[in-house]
Amino acid sequence: MTSVFGVRTGEDAVGRDRVTVMIAAFEGWNDAGDAASDALNRLDERWAASRVAALDSDSYYDFQFTRPMVVRTGAERRIQWPTTWLSTVSVPNSNLDVVLVHGVEPSYRWRAYTADLMAHAADLGVDYLVLLGALLADVPHTRPIPVSVSTDDATLQEELNADPSTYEGPTGILGVLGGVAELAGIPTVSLWAAVPHYVAQAPSPKAQLALLNRLEELVHVSMVGDADLKEDAEAWERGVDELATEDPEIQAYVHQLEEAKDTAELPEASGESIAREFERYLKRRGKER
């Protein structure tokens, strides 16, 4: 099976042109519950990606706002400076190369910062950019975490049955980077997980899992891996359940969100929605042949 990015796996990947996808997440404004950055870290650890570059901290960060950290390894003490790093990996049994970008949202010089990242993207031959974000929303923790998908690329819109983002207002580094990438001719897809606002503290494993599952659907390469994250997500939901039962007001509010969510999903059984899903199915079947 071929993904929308042209990624192939197994025997079908042999002899195929390599596809390079950059996946980026940033701590801060774009990262409710640390869901996006934790999802990226999980990929970095799972694939044992090799760090190839880091942006100059002094150029982009206000250290009184984003402070360096003291880290100890045994008797050794060192200062860990906030930065943005890039790591690469060739995913086994596929024609996919991945560039992982993980950073703290910069304090200033965003245009220079994104130009710096695009220079690295050009050097690494990036074909596509996927942006991971998370926002606080009025959604219940007991239902699947919604993940919105948007792109301004016409071809990807058709392939993914996705729309361009209609958001207007203040933006974070994800919005700026996506705009710069589009100007550079790199097709970009944004994935945003909706984290229940009443459990905004990190970590948010259920949102991490939702992002990785949606990313897996895009790329057709396993992203979640072992069962640890699924178990963490289930334990997180049980823990929130217990906290909600101790507070009648929160319990009533969650019930209200559940009803609103279930009511909003009723139209999903409409003929138009079924037709949309059938079109997706036919496209997938056509690519498999």
C-alpha positions as CSV (number, residue, x, y, z in Angstrom):
1,M,0.0,0.0,0.0
2,T,1.2,3.5,-0.8
3,S,0.7,6.5,1.4
4,V,-0.3,9.9,0.2
5,F,3.4,10.8,0.5
6,G,4.4,7.9,-1.7
7,V,5.8,5.9,1.2
8,R,5.9,2.1,0.5
9,T,6.7,-0.7,2.8
10,G,7.8,-4.3,2.6
11,E,8.9,-5.8,-0.7
12,D,7.0,-3.0,-2.5
13,A,9.6,-0.5,-1.1
14,V,12.6,-2.2,-2.8
15,G,14.1,-0.1,-5.5
16,R,11.7,2.8,-4.9
17,D,12.8,6.4,-4.7
18,R,13.3,7.6,-1.1
19,V,10.7,9.9,0.4
20,T,11.8,12.4,3.1
21,V,9.2,13.6,5.6
22,M,10.0,16.2,8.2
23,I,7.9,15.9,11.4
24,A,8.0,18.9,13.7
25,A,6.7,19.7,17.2
26,F,7.5,22.6,19.6
27,E,7.0,23.0,23.3
28,G,5.0,26.0,24.5
29,W,2.0,27.7,23.0
30,N,1.4,25.0,20.4
31,D,1.6,22.0,22.8
32,A,-1.2,21.5,25.3
33,G,-0.4,18.8,27.8
34,D,3.0,18.4,26.0
35,A,1.1,16.0,23.7
36,A,2.9,16.9,20.5
37,S,6.4,17.2,21.8
38,D,6.0,13.9,23.8
39,A,4.7,12.2,20.7
40,L,7.8,13.4,18.7
41,N,10.1,12.3,21.6
42,R,8.6,8.8,21.5
43,L,9.3,8.5,17.8
44,D,12.9,9.7,18.4
45,E,13.4,7.1,21.1
46,R,11.7,4.3,19.2
47,W,13.7,4.8,16.0
48,A,16.9,5.7,17.8
49,A,17.2,8.7,15.4
50,S,20.6,10.3,14.9
51,R,21.0,14.0,15.9
52,V,22.4,15.9,12.9
53,A,21.9,19.6,13.8
54,A,20.9,22.1,16.4
55,L,20.0,25.7,16.1
56,D,22.0,28.3,17.9
57,S,20.2,29.0,21.3
58,D,21.6,32.5,21.7
59,S,20.0,33.6,18.5
60,Y,16.4,32.7,19.3
61,Y,15.7,32.4,23.0
62,D,15.2,34.7,26.0
63,F,16.8,32.7,28.8
64,Q,14.9,34.6,31.4
65,F,11.7,33.3,29.8
66,T,12.9,29.9,28.7
67,R,15.5,29.1,31.3
68,P,18.4,26.7,30.9
69,M,18.2,23.5,33.1
70,V,20.8,22.0,35.4
71,V,21.1,18.3,34.6
72,R,23.1,15.8,36.6
73,T,24.4,12.4,35.4
74,G,25.9,10.8,38.4
75,A,28.5,13.2,39.7
76,E,28.6,15.2,36.5
77,R,26.7,18.5,36.4
78,R,26.0,20.3,33.1
79,I,23.8,23.1,31.8
80,Q,21.1,22.1,29.3
81,W,20.2,25.0,27.1
82,P,16.9,25.4,25.4
83,T,17.3,24.8,21.7
84,T,15.8,23.2,18.6
85,W,17.4,20.0,17.3
86,L,17.1,17.9,14.2
87,S,17.4,14.1,14.0
88,T,17.2,11.8,11.1
89,V,16.3,8.1,10.6
90,S,15.7,5.8,7.7
91,V,12.6,3.8,8.7
92,P,13.4,0.0,8.3
93,N,11.5,-2.0,5.7
94,S,10.3,1.1,3.9
95,N,11.4,3.9,1.5
96,L,10.8,6.5,4.2
97,D,13.4,8.8,5.6
98,V,12.3,11.0,8.5
99,V,13.6,14.3,9.8
100,L,12.4,15.0,13.4
101,V,12.4,18.6,14.6
102,H,11.9,19.2,18.3
103,G,12.3,22.6,19.8
104,V,11.0,25.1,22.3
105,E,9.0,27.8,20.6
106,P,11.5,30.7,20.1
107,S,11.3,34.0,21.9
108,Y,12.2,36.2,18.9
109,R,13.5,36.4,15.3
110,W,10.9,34.0,14.1
111,R,11.5,34.8,10.4
112,A,15.2,34.0,10.8
113,Y,14.4,30.9,12.8
114,T,12.1,29.4,10.2
115,A,14.5,30.3,7.4
116,D,17.2,28.4,9.4
117,L,14.9,25.4,9.6
118,M,14.1,25.6,5.9
119,A,17.8,25.7,5.0
120,H,18.2,22.4,6.9
121,A,15.1,21.0,5.1
122,A,16.7,21.9,1.8
123,D,20.0,20.3,2.7
124,L,18.2,17.1,3.9
125,G,16.0,16.9,0.8
126,V,12.7,17.2,2.6
127,D,9.7,16.4,0.4
128,Y,6.9,16.9,2.9
129,L,6.4,18.6,6.3
130,V,4.0,17.4,9.0
131,L,3.4,19.7,11.9
132,L,2.2,18.3,15.2
133,G,0.2,20.5,17.7
134,A,-2.2,20.2,20.6
135,L,-4.7,22.7,21.9
136,L,-7.1,22.9,24.8
137,A,-10.7,22.3,23.9
138,D,-14.2,21.5,25.3
139,V,-14.0,17.8,24.7
140,P,-14.6,14.9,27.1
141,H,-11.8,12.7,28.2
142,T,-14.0,9.6,27.8
143,R,-14.3,9.9,24.0
144,P,-11.6,9.5,21.3
145,I,-9.4,12.5,21.2
146,P,-10.2,14.5,18.1
147,V,-7.3,15.2,15.7
148,S,-7.9,17.8,13.0
149,V,-6.1,17.6,9.7
150,S,-5.6,20.6,7.5
151,T,-3.4,21.4,4.4
152,D,-3.2,24.2,1.9
153,D,-1.9,21.8,-0.8
154,A,-4.6,21.0,-3.3
155,T,-3.3,17.5,-4.1
156,L,-3.1,16.6,-0.5
157,Q,-6.6,18.1,0.2
158,E,-8.0,15.7,-2.3
159,E,-6.0,12.7,-1.1
160,L,-6.8,13.3,2.5
161,N,-10.3,14.7,2.1
162,A,-9.0,17.6,4.1
163,D,-9.7,21.3,4.0
164,P,-7.4,24.3,4.4
165,S,-7.3,25.8,7.8
166,T,-9.9,28.5,8.3
167,Y,-8.3,29.8,11.5
168,E,-7.8,33.6,11.9
169,G,-6.0,35.1,14.9
170,P,-2.8,34.9,16.8
171,T,-0.5,32.1,15.7
172,G,2.4,30.1,17.1
173,I,5.6,28.9,15.5
174,L,3.7,26.0,13.8
175,G,1.6,28.5,11.8
176,V,4.7,30.5,10.8
177,L,6.7,27.5,9.9
178,G,3.9,26.0,7.8
179,G,3.5,29.2,5.9
180,V,7.2,29.5,5.2
181,A,7.3,25.8,4.1
182,E,4.5,26.4,1.6
183,L,6.3,29.4,0.2
184,A,9.4,27.1,-0.2
185,G,7.3,24.6,-2.2
186,I,7.2,21.9,0.6
187,P,3.6,20.5,0.9
188,T,2.6,20.7,4.5
189,V,0.0,18.9,6.7
190,S,-1.0,20.0,10.2
191,L,-2.3,17.6,12.8
192,W,-3.8,19.1,15.9
193,A,-5.0,17.1,18.9
194,A,-7.8,18.5,21.1
195,V,-6.9,18.0,24.8
196,P,-9.7,18.3,27.4
197,H,-9.1,21.6,29.0
198,Y,-10.0,20.4,32.5
199,V,-7.1,18.0,32.4
200,A,-4.5,20.3,30.8
201,Q,-1.5,19.2,32.8
202,A,1.2,17.1,31.2
203,P,1.5,14.3,30.3
204,S,-1.5,13.6,28.0
205,P,-0.8,10.1,26.7
206,K,-4.3,9.7,25.1
207,A,-3.6,12.8,23.0
208,Q,-0.1,11.5,22.2
209,L,-1.7,8.3,21.0
210,A,-4.3,10.0,18.9
211,L,-1.6,12.1,17.1
212,L,0.6,9.0,16.4
213,N,-2.4,7.0,15.2
214,R,-3.3,9.8,12.8
215,L,0.3,10.2,11.7
216,E,0.4,6.4,11.0
217,E,-2.7,6.7,8.8
218,L,-0.9,9.4,6.8
219,V,2.4,7.7,6.3
220,H,1.4,4.0,6.5
221,V,4.3,3.2,8.8
222,S,3.9,2.0,12.4
223,M,4.3,4.9,14.7
224,V,2.9,3.6,18.1
225,G,5.0,0.5,18.4
226,D,4.7,-1.3,21.7
227,A,1.7,-1.3,23.9
228,D,3.1,1.0,26.6
229,L,1.5,4.1,25.3
230,K,-1.9,2.5,24.9
231,E,-1.7,1.3,28.5
232,D,-0.6,4.7,29.7
233,A,-3.6,6.3,27.8
234,E,-6.0,3.8,29.4
235,A,-4.5,4.4,32.9
236,W,-4.8,8.2,32.3
237,E,-8.4,7.9,31.4
238,R,-9.1,5.8,34.5
239,G,-7.3,8.3,36.7
240,V,-9.4,11.2,35.3
241,D,-12.5,9.1,35.8
242,E,-11.7,8.7,39.5
243,L,-11.0,12.4,39.9
244,A,-14.3,13.3,38.2
245,T,-16.3,11.1,40.5
246,E,-14.9,12.9,43.5
247,D,-16.3,16.2,42.3
248,P,-20.0,16.3,41.3
249,E,-19.6,19.5,39.4
250,I,-16.8,18.1,37.2
251,Q,-18.8,14.9,36.8
252,A,-21.8,16.8,35.6
253,Y,-19.7,18.9,33.2
254,V,-18.1,15.8,31.7
255,H,-21.5,14.3,31.2
256,Q,-22.6,17.5,29.4
257,L,-19.6,17.4,27.1
258,E,-20.3,13.7,26.3
259,E,-23.8,14.5,25.3
260,A,-22.7,17.4,23.1
261,K,-20.0,15.3,21.5
262,D,-22.4,12.3,20.8
263,T,-25.1,14.7,19.4
264,A,-22.6,16.3,17.1
265,E,-21.5,13.0,15.7
266,L,-25.0,11.8,14.8
267,P,-24.8,13.3,11.3
268,E,-21.8,11.0,10.7
269,A,-24.4,8.4,9.7
270,S,-25.8,10.6,6.9
271,G,-25.7,9.5,3.3
272,E,-23.1,12.2,2.4
273,S,-20.7,11.0,5.1
274,I,-21.1,7.4,4.0
275,A,-20.4,8.4,0.4
276,R,-17.3,10.2,1.5
277,E,-16.0,7.2,3.3
278,F,-16.8,5.0,0.3
279,E,-14.8,7.3,-1.9
280,R,-11.8,7.0,0.4
281,Y,-12.1,3.2,0.4
282,L,-12.1,3.1,-3.5
283,K,-9.0,5.3,-3.6
284,R,-7.2,3.0,-1.1
285,R,-8.2,-0.1,-3.2
286,G,-7.0,1.6,-6.4
287,K,-3.6,2.3,-4.9
288,E,-3.2,-1.3,-3.6
289,R,-3.6,-2.8,-7.1
